[in-house]
Amino acid sequence: MINAARLEMAREPMVWWSLASAFGFMFLLVLSANLFADAVRDGFDPRVRMPGARATRVPS
């Protein structure tokens, strides 16, 4: 697999859009997973402060 990737990158003309599309896909995948995880945490975590609520100290 590494040898095939090395041959692909050494090819003339270099097909940069395949590398850019793979990078863009992975970037969007990780970004969407992080945003989804933040939304789930905000929705289900009871320790998240509600807007307008008084700040109280949580005993540790």
Biotite code that builds the C-alpha atoms (Angstrom):
import biotite.structure as struc

atoms = struc.array([
    struc.Atom([0.000, 0.000, 0.000], chain_id="A", res_id=1, res_name="MET", atom_name="CA", element="C"),
    struc.Atom([2.836, 2.398, 0.837], chain_id="A", res_id=2, res_name="ILE", atom_name="CA", element="C"),
    struc.Atom([4.638, 1.491, -2.378], chain_id="A", res_id=3, res_name="ASN", atom_name="CA", element="C"),
    struc.Atom([1.466, 2.168, -4.404], chain_id="A", res_id=4, res_name="ALA", atom_name="CA", element="C"),
    struc.Atom([1.068, 5.558, -2.744], chain_id="A", res_id=5, res_name="ALA", atom_name="CA", element="C"),
    struc.Atom([4.724, 6.384, -3.419], chain_id="A", res_id=6, res_name="ARG", atom_name="CA", element="C"),
    struc.Atom([4.294, 5.505, -7.098], chain_id="A", res_id=7, res_name="LEU", atom_name="CA", element="C"),
    struc.Atom([1.112, 7.583, -7.291], chain_id="A", res_id=8, res_name="GLU", atom_name="CA", element="C"),
    struc.Atom([2.832, 10.648, -5.823], chain_id="A", res_id=9, res_name="MET", atom_name="CA", element="C"),
    struc.Atom([5.861, 10.238, -8.111], chain_id="A", res_id=10, res_name="ALA", atom_name="CA", element="C"),
    struc.Atom([3.684, 10.111, -11.235], chain_id="A", res_id=11, res_name="ARG", atom_name="CA", element="C"),
    struc.Atom([3.831, 13.001, -13.682], chain_id="A", res_id=12, res_name="GLU", atom_name="CA", element="C"),
    struc.Atom([1.694, 15.083, -13.687], chain_id="A", res_id=13, res_name="PRO", atom_name="CA", element="C"),
    struc.Atom([0.980, 14.718, -10.021], chain_id="A", res_id=14, res_name="MET", atom_name="CA", element="C"),
    struc.Atom([-2.712, 14.359, -9.375], chain_id="A", res_id=15, res_name="VAL", atom_name="CA", element="C"),
    struc.Atom([-2.928, 16.779, -6.444], chain_id="A", res_id=16, res_name="TRP", atom_name="CA", element="C"),
    struc.Atom([-6.712, 16.880, -6.370], chain_id="A", res_id=17, res_name="TRP", atom_name="CA", element="C"),
    struc.Atom([-6.952, 13.286, -5.144], chain_id="A", res_id=18, res_name="SER", atom_name="CA", element="C"),
    struc.Atom([-4.764, 14.139, -2.155], chain_id="A", res_id=19, res_name="LEU", atom_name="CA", element="C"),
    struc.Atom([-6.644, 17.376, -1.552], chain_id="A", res_id=20, res_name="ALA", atom_name="CA", element="C"),
    struc.Atom([-10.015, 15.641, -1.720], chain_id="A", res_id=21, res_name="SER", atom_name="CA", element="C"),
    struc.Atom([-8.884, 12.962, 0.760], chain_id="A", res_id=22, res_name="ALA", atom_name="CA", element="C"),
    struc.Atom([-7.587, 15.676, 3.111], chain_id="A", res_id=23, res_name="PHE", atom_name="CA", element="C"),
    struc.Atom([-10.813, 17.658, 2.779], chain_id="A", res_id=24, res_name="GLY", atom_name="CA", element="C"),
    struc.Atom([-12.951, 14.595, 3.437], chain_id="A", res_id=25, res_name="PHE", atom_name="CA", element="C"),
    struc.Atom([-10.997, 13.648, 6.558], chain_id="A", res_id=26, res_name="MET", atom_name="CA", element="C"),
    struc.Atom([-11.067, 17.250, 7.813], chain_id="A", res_id=27, res_name="PHE", atom_name="CA", element="C"),
    struc.Atom([-14.841, 17.480, 7.400], chain_id="A", res_id=28, res_name="LEU", atom_name="CA", element="C"),
    struc.Atom([-15.343, 14.052, 8.964], chain_id="A", res_id=29, res_name="LEU", atom_name="CA", element="C"),
    struc.Atom([-13.358, 14.933, 12.099], chain_id="A", res_id=30, res_name="VAL", atom_name="CA", element="C"),
    struc.Atom([-14.954, 18.389, 12.342], chain_id="A", res_id=31, res_name="LEU", atom_name="CA", element="C"),
    struc.Atom([-18.479, 16.995, 12.079], chain_id="A", res_id=32, res_name="SER", atom_name="CA", element="C"),
    struc.Atom([-17.709, 14.269, 14.645], chain_id="A", res_id=33, res_name="ALA", atom_name="CA", element="C"),
    struc.Atom([-16.409, 16.893, 17.091], chain_id="A", res_id=34, res_name="ASN", atom_name="CA", element="C"),
    struc.Atom([-19.408, 19.160, 16.603], chain_id="A", res_id=35, res_name="LEU", atom_name="CA", element="C"),
    struc.Atom([-21.797, 16.218, 17.017], chain_id="A", res_id=36, res_name="PHE", atom_name="CA", element="C"),
    struc.Atom([-20.034, 15.084, 20.196], chain_id="A", res_id=37, res_name="ALA", atom_name="CA", element="C"),
    struc.Atom([-20.210, 18.627, 21.618], chain_id="A", res_id=38, res_name="ASP", atom_name="CA", element="C"),
    struc.Atom([-23.930, 18.811, 20.865], chain_id="A", res_id=39, res_name="ALA", atom_name="CA", element="C"),
    struc.Atom([-24.565, 15.436, 22.515], chain_id="A", res_id=40, res_name="VAL", atom_name="CA", element="C"),
    struc.Atom([-22.540, 16.444, 25.575], chain_id="A", res_id=41, res_name="ARG", atom_name="CA", element="C"),
    struc.Atom([-24.385, 19.757, 25.851], chain_id="A", res_id=42, res_name="ASP", atom_name="CA", element="C"),
    struc.Atom([-27.717, 17.995, 25.521], chain_id="A", res_id=43, res_name="GLY", atom_name="CA", element="C"),
    struc.Atom([-27.139, 15.236, 28.056], chain_id="A", res_id=44, res_name="PHE", atom_name="CA", element="C"),
    struc.Atom([-24.673, 16.641, 30.599], chain_id="A", res_id=45, res_name="ASP", atom_name="CA", element="C"),
    struc.Atom([-26.616, 17.816, 33.666], chain_id="A", res_id=46, res_name="PRO", atom_name="CA", element="C"),
    struc.Atom([-23.647, 19.836, 34.922], chain_id="A", res_id=47, res_name="ARG", atom_name="CA", element="C"),
    struc.Atom([-23.772, 22.281, 31.995], chain_id="A", res_id=48, res_name="VAL", atom_name="CA", element="C"),
    struc.Atom([-24.977, 25.647, 33.210], chain_id="A", res_id=49, res_name="ARG", atom_name="CA", element="C"),
    struc.Atom([-28.244, 26.853, 31.806], chain_id="A", res_id=50, res_name="MET", atom_name="CA", element="C"),
    struc.Atom([-28.343, 30.441, 30.516], chain_id="A", res_id=51, res_name="PRO", atom_name="CA", element="C"),
    struc.Atom([-29.444, 32.756, 33.290], chain_id="A", res_id=52, res_name="GLY", atom_name="CA", element="C"),
    struc.Atom([-28.886, 30.199, 36.042], chain_id="A", res_id=53, res_name="ALA", atom_name="CA", element="C"),
    struc.Atom([-26.827, 31.119, 39.073], chain_id="A", res_id=54, res_name="ARG", atom_name="CA", element="C"),
    struc.Atom([-23.342, 29.706, 39.220], chain_id="A", res_id=55, res_name="ALA", atom_name="CA", element="C"),
    struc.Atom([-22.997, 27.209, 42.024], chain_id="A", res_id=56, res_name="THR", atom_name="CA", element="C"),
    struc.Atom([-19.951, 25.327, 43.166], chain_id="A", res_id=57, res_name="ARG", atom_name="CA", element="C"),
    struc.Atom([-20.074, 21.613, 42.451], chain_id="A", res_id=58, res_name="VAL", atom_name="CA", element="C"),
    struc.Atom([-18.562, 19.579, 45.300], chain_id="A", res_id=59, res_name="PRO", atom_name="CA", element="C"),
    struc.Atom([-15.724, 17.363, 44.137], chain_id="A", res_id=60, res_name="SER", atom_name="CA", element="C"),
])
